[in-house]
């Protein structure tokens, strides 16, 4: 639910995230959302990110005249970059920051 809210607004407040929750017909207090941002929630998000980025997506080949000039195939690579802030934002930063960054 927070991911959906942050996809729309990367700096969404708890109130804004709560609107996303409400659109899913769930009703919680802003404090309930805030309470989920602890070591366990941070660890879950890290593992989810690691699993998602480790997946290889493949599909069946498709023959189409559009790709005929490319006899060797057409390959797509994702060049997305996820940047972290220059300073660790809070006490959970050690879960996300690589060793050696102070």
Secondary structure as UniProt FT lines:
FT   HELIX           2..8
FT   TURN            10..11
FT   HELIX           14..23
FT   TURN            24..25
FT   HELIX           30..35
FT   HELIX           39..53
FT   HELIX           65..67
FT   TURN            68..69
FT   TURN            71..72
FT   TURN            91..92
FT   HELIX           93..96
FT   TURN            99..100
//
